[in-house]
Amino acid sequence: MKGRSRAAVVAVAGTVLVGAAFQVPVLAGAKSRTPVCTPVQIVSRWSTQRLVEQLLAPSVDQSSLTVARGVVADGIGGLVLTGNAPMDLMQQLRLLISTARSGLGPFIMADEEGGEVQRLAPLVQNIPAARTMGATMTSKQIQEVGATAGGTMHRLGLTMDLAPVADVDARPGPDSVNADGTRSFSGVTTVVTRDANAFSRGLSDSGVIPVIKHFPGLGGAEGNSDLGVSRTLGWPNLLHIGLPPFIEAIKQRAPVIMISNAIVPGLSTLPASLSRAVITDELRNKLHYQGLVMTDSLSAVSITAAGYSLSRAAVVAFEAGADFILFNVLGSALRPTVASIDAAVNTAVSAKRLSRDHLIAAAARVLALKHVARCAASA
């Protein structure tokens, strides 16, 4: 809700999902007389293929948004905008979303962190790097920066910002050996905890969904997972240094947390986004997080280096407890890539390696964030 946020409590597969409430225009044109259903009631009627598509967010170049029309019409859950923003982005997004199945549009997402990572320039005003904000601004000022940027994103038609970075890291970068660098607010845990959550509140105030990343903390990691194998600090150190910003975000009812693609020594030998120990055991069971769990891009080199194709990685991420899958894909390969993931997940469900109930709960979390409660979305 623009100007303020409020709590939303939604029943999801026998649990309670608590998150910030946002105005996400996904059912444009739906008649007010349409009966109301819970998200679980809606998605329980869907085929497994439709469930999977609502849980995927491929990248799409902003200069060629028309390539996404097919997957939007099929029911894709999100689109991550890359490349250079066209001046008519708002109009193009409106046209694209108008083709969505049953009026259920995707999350429109971008990495709008500040500093070196701003995907919507020049349409969104310049945002200082997180490191600069952490060193020169109060938490109130950082919240105002988030609200201002979020307000512009909201007007353009974006519904989710893949920010802020809640990693604790004082090193230079980002570069080939350190994915964070100036993307981190500070090398001091308390500063990151304060400032990442301030930026998140600002986005929420503007009606844009924030994504806290990269759980359980990339600060101090060896290697950049986008480019190769990456390992975080050992788990005992990460508990004290890297985890507190995420714990505070959970207390503040963060709607979405993104999982890193780095290995966590002492906790898992797999990249975190594929690890049940990270997602289910730690984030869900020990920290009691009930919001949407999103992977970092499963197209990262760290995933292929671990021996996983994209479709296999998607299955393993769902098996580990993830709800929402990000991946990169070139335009013409978009629809075939989605189809290959659909097929892999359907096979896993048929073989009972993956529970359909997990996909239902995950899709219900997505619809809760999209404020979908009209039974027409079942069509």
C-alpha positions in Angstrom: 0.0 0.0 0.0 1.6 3.2 -1.1 2.7 5.4 1.8 2.4 2.7 4.4 2.5 -1.1 4.9 0.3 -3.5 6.8 0.5 -7.1 7.9 -1.2 -9.8 6.0 -1.9 -13.2 7.5 -2.8 -15.9 5.1 -3.4 -19.6 5.7 -1.1 -21.7 3.6 -1.2 -25.5 3.7 -1.9 -25.7 7.4 0.6 -23.0 8.4 0.4 -19.2 8.7 2.1 -17.0 6.2 2.9 -13.6 7.6 4.2 -10.9 5.4 3.9 -7.3 4.4 0.8 -6.5 2.3 1.4 -4.9 -1.1 -0.8 -3.6 -3.8 0.1 -5.8 -6.8 -2.3 -5.3 -9.8 -2.6 -8.9 -10.9 -6.3 -9.2 -11.5 -7.1 -6.2 -13.6 -10.6 -6.5 -15.0 -11.8 -9.1 -12.6 -15.5 -8.5 -11.6 -16.2 -7.6 -8.0 -18.9 -10.3 -7.9 -16.3 -13.1 -8.4 -16.4 -15.4 -5.3 -13.5 -15.2 -2.9 -11.2 -18.2 -2.5 -8.1 -18.7 -0.3 -4.8 -19.0 -2.2 -4.6 -22.7 -1.3 -8.1 -23.3 -2.6 -7.1 -21.6 -5.9 -3.9 -23.4 -6.6 -5.0 -26.8 -5.4 -7.1 -27.0 -8.5 -4.2 -26.3 -10.8 -2.2 -28.9 -12.8 1.3 -29.5 -11.7 2.6 -27.7 -14.9 0.6 -24.6 -14.0 1.9 -24.7 -10.4 5.5 -25.0 -11.6 5.2 -22.1 -14.1 3.9 -19.8 -11.3 7.0 -20.6 -9.3 9.5 -19.6 -12.1 11.1 -16.2 -12.8 13.3 -16.2 -15.9 15.3 -13.1 -17.0 14.2 -11.1 -19.9 16.0 -8.3 -21.7 14.1 -5.0 -21.4 14.9 -4.2 -25.0 12.9 -7.3 -26.2 10.1 -7.8 -23.8 7.8 -9.2 -26.5 9.7 -12.5 -26.3 8.1 -13.1 -22.9 4.5 -12.9 -24.2 4.2 -16.6 -24.6 5.3 -17.5 -21.0 3.2 -14.7 -19.5 0.2 -16.1 -21.4 1.1 -19.5 -20.0 1.2 -18.3 -16.4 4.8 -17.5 -15.6 5.2 -16.3 -12.0 7.8 -13.6 -12.4 10.1 -11.9 -14.9 13.6 -10.4 -14.0 14.3 -7.4 -16.1 17.9 -7.2 -17.4 19.6 -5.0 -20.0 18.9 -1.4 -20.7 15.6 0.1 -19.7 13.6 1.6 -22.7 11.9 5.0 -22.2 8.5 3.4 -22.8 9.0 0.6 -20.2 5.8 1.4 -18.4 3.7 1.1 -21.5 5.4 -2.1 -22.6 4.9 -3.7 -19.2 1.2 -2.8 -19.2 0.8 -4.4 -22.6 2.7 -7.5 -21.5 0.8 -8.0 -18.3 -2.5 -7.6 -20.1 -1.8 -11.0 -21.8 -1.5 -12.9 -18.5 -3.5 -16.0 -18.0 -6.7 -15.4 -16.0 -5.4 -11.9 -15.4 -2.8 -13.3 -13.0 0.3 -11.3 -13.9 3.9 -12.1 -13.0 6.0 -10.3 -10.5 8.0 -7.7 -12.4 11.4 -7.7 -10.8 14.8 -6.0 -11.1 18.1 -5.7 -9.2 17.8 -2.1 -8.2 20.3 -2.1 -5.3 22.2 1.1 -5.9 25.8 1.9 -6.9 27.0 -0.5 -9.6 23.7 -2.5 -9.6 20.9 -0.4 -11.0 19.0 -2.0 -13.9 16.4 0.7 -14.5 18.6 3.7 -15.2 17.8 6.3 -16.3 14.1 5.8 -15.4 14.8 5.4 -11.7 16.8 8.1 -10.0 20.4 7.3 -9.0 20.7 5.3 -5.8 24.0 5.5 -3.8 25.9 2.3 -3.3 24.9 0.4 -0.1 28.4 1.0 1.2 28.1 4.7 0.8 24.6 4.7 2.4 25.9 2.7 5.3 28.8 5.1 5.9 27.0 8.4 5.4 23.3 8.1 6.1 21.0 7.5 9.0 18.6 4.6 8.9 15.8 7.1 8.4 17.6 8.6 5.4 18.2 5.1 3.9 14.5 4.3 4.4 13.6 7.4 2.5 16.0 6.5 -0.4 14.3 3.1 -0.6 10.8 4.7 -0.6 11.7 7.2 -3.3 13.2 4.6 -5.5 10.4 2.2 -4.8 7.8 4.8 -5.6 9.3 5.3 -9.1 9.5 1.5 -9.6 5.9 1.1 -8.6 4.8 3.8 -11.1 6.7 2.0 -13.9 4.9 -1.2 -13.1 7.5 -3.1 -11.1 6.3 -5.1 -8.2 9.5 -6.5 -6.7 13.1 -5.2 -6.0 15.8 -7.9 -5.7 17.3 -5.8 -2.9 18.6 -5.1 -0.3 21.8 -7.0 0.1 22.1 -8.1 3.8 25.5 -9.6 3.6 28.2 -8.3 6.0 31.3 -7.5 4.0 33.9 -4.7 4.2 36.0 -5.8 1.2 36.3 -4.1 -2.1 34.4 -5.2 -5.1 32.2 -6.6 -6.5 34.6 -8.5 -8.6 35.6 -12.1 -9.7 36.5 -13.1 -6.1 33.9 -11.2 -4.1 30.3 -10.9 -5.2 29.5 -8.2 -2.5 32.0 -5.4 -2.2 30.2 -2.1 -2.1 26.9 -3.9 -2.5 27.2 -4.5 1.3 26.2 -1.7 3.7 29.2 -2.5 6.0 31.6 -5.0 7.4 29.9 -4.4 10.8 27.0 -6.8 11.5 24.9 -4.3 13.5 25.2 -1.6 10.7 24.1 -4.1 8.0 21.2 -5.3 10.2 20.0 -1.7 10.7 20.5 -0.4 7.2 19.3 -3.4 5.1 16.1 -3.4 7.0 15.7 0.3 6.7 16.0 0.1 2.9 13.6 -2.8 2.9 11.0 -0.8 4.9 11.3 2.1 2.4 10.5 -0.3 -0.5 7.6 -1.7 1.4 6.3 1.8 2.1 6.2 2.5 -1.6 4.3 -0.7 -2.5 7.3 -2.6 -3.9 8.2 -6.0 -2.4 11.7 -6.2 -1.0 13.9 -9.3 -1.3 16.5 -9.8 1.5 19.6 -11.5 0.1 21.7 -13.7 0.1 20.8 -16.1 3.0 22.6 -17.2 5.1 25.2 -14.5 4.2 27.8 -14.1 1.5 30.0 -11.7 3.4 33.6 -13.0 3.5 32.9 -15.7 0.9 35.7 -17.0 -1.2 34.8 -16.7 -4.9 31.9 -15.3 -6.9 29.2 -17.9 -7.3 28.1 -16.3 -10.6 31.5 -17.1 -12.0 32.6 -20.3 -10.2 32.6 -22.2 -7.0 32.0 -20.1 -3.9 32.3 -20.8 -0.2 31.0 -18.7 2.6 32.6 -18.3 6.0 32.4 -21.5 8.1 29.0 -22.1 9.6 30.1 -21.3 13.3 31.4 -17.9 12.2 28.5 -17.2 9.9 26.1 -17.7 12.8 27.6 -14.8 14.6 28.6 -12.5 11.7 26.4 -13.1 8.7 23.1 -14.4 10.1 21.9 -11.6 12.4 20.6 -9.3 9.6 18.4 -12.1 8.3 17.2 -12.9 11.8 16.1 -9.3 12.2 14.5 -9.3 8.7 12.4 -12.4 9.8 11.4 -10.6 12.9 10.3 -7.7 10.7 8.2 -10.1 8.6 10.3 -9.9 5.5 8.1 -11.1 2.6 10.9 -12.7 0.5 14.3 -14.1 1.3 16.8 -15.1 -1.4 19.1 -18.0 -0.9 22.8 -17.7 -2.1 24.5 -20.1 -4.5 27.6 -20.5 -2.3 28.5 -23.6 -0.3 28.3 -23.2 3.5 31.2 -25.1 5.0 30.2 -27.0 8.1 26.5 -27.0 7.1 26.3 -28.3 3.5 28.5 -29.5 0.7 25.9 -28.3 -1.9 25.3 -24.7 -3.0 22.9 -23.2 -0.4 20.1 -22.8 -3.0 20.1 -26.6 -3.4 20.6 -27.5 0.3 17.8 -28.8 2.5 20.1 -28.2 5.5 20.1 -24.5 4.6 16.5 -23.9 3.5 14.4 -26.3 5.4 16.5 -27.1 8.5 17.8 -23.7 9.2 15.6 -21.1 7.6 12.2 -22.8 7.9 12.5 -25.0 11.0 15.0 -23.2 13.2 14.3 -19.6 12.3 10.6 -20.2 11.6 10.5 -18.2 8.4 7.1 -18.4 6.7 7.5 -16.1 3.8 8.6 -16.8 0.2 11.9 -18.5 -0.3 13.6 -17.6 -3.6 16.7 -19.0 -5.1 19.4 -16.9 -6.6 19.8 -17.6 -10.3 20.2 -21.3 -10.9 22.1 -20.5 -14.1 25.1 -19.5 -12.0 28.4 -21.3 -12.7 28.5 -22.5 -9.1 25.4 -24.6 -9.9 26.8 -26.2 -13.1 30.2 -26.7 -11.3 28.3 -28.8 -8.8 27.1 -31.0 -11.6 23.6 -29.8 -12.1 21.7 -28.8 -15.3 19.2 -26.0 -14.9 16.2 -28.4 -14.9 17.8 -30.8 -12.4 18.8 -27.9 -10.2 15.2 -26.6 -10.2 13.9 -30.0 -9.0 16.6 -30.2 -6.3 15.9 -26.6 -5.1 12.2 -27.5 -4.7 13.1 -30.7 -2.9 15.3 -28.6 -0.6 12.4 -26.4 0.3 12.7 -23.4 -2.1 9.4 -21.8 -3.3 10.5 -19.7 -6.3 13.2 -20.3 -8.9 15.3 -17.6 -10.7 17.3 -18.4 -13.8 18.9 -16.6 -16.8 17.9 -17.5 -20.3 18.4 -15.9 -23.8 15.2 -14.7 -25.6 14.5 -17.4 -28.1 15.3 -20.2 -25.6 12.8 -18.8 -23.0 9.8 -21.0 -23.7 11.7 -24.2 -24.4 13.7 -23.7 -21.1 10.5 -23.3 -19.1 9.1 -26.4 -20.8 12.2 -28.4 -19.8 11.9 -27.4 -16.2 8.2 -28.2 -16.3 9.0 -31.7 -17.6 11.7 -32.3 -15.0 9.5 -31.3 -12.1 6.5 -33.3 -13.4 8.7 -36.4 -13.6 9.9 -35.8 -10.0 6.3 -35.4 -8.7 5.2 -38.5 -10.6 8.1 -40.5 -9.2 7.2 -39.2 -5.7 10.7 -37.6 -5.2 9.0 -34.2 -4.9 5.8 -33.6 -3.1 3.0 -31.8 -5.1 1.9 -30.4 -1.7 5.1 -28.4 -1.6 4.4 -26.9 -5.0 0.8 -26.0 -3.8 2.1 -24.4 -0.6 4.7 -22.4 -2.6 2.2 -21.2 -5.2 -0.1 -20.2 -2.4 2.6 -18.0 -1.0 3.1 -16.4 -4.4 -0.6 -15.7 -4.7 -0.8 -14.3 -1.2 2.0 -11.8 -2.1 0.0 -11.0 -5.2 -3.2 -10.5 -3.2 -5.0 -13.0 -5.3 -8.2 -14.2 -3.6 -10.6 -14.4 -6.5 -11.7 -17.8 -7.6 -11.5 -16.7 -11.3 -7.7 -17.2 -11.0 -8.4 -20.9 -10.9 -9.4 -20.9 -14.6 
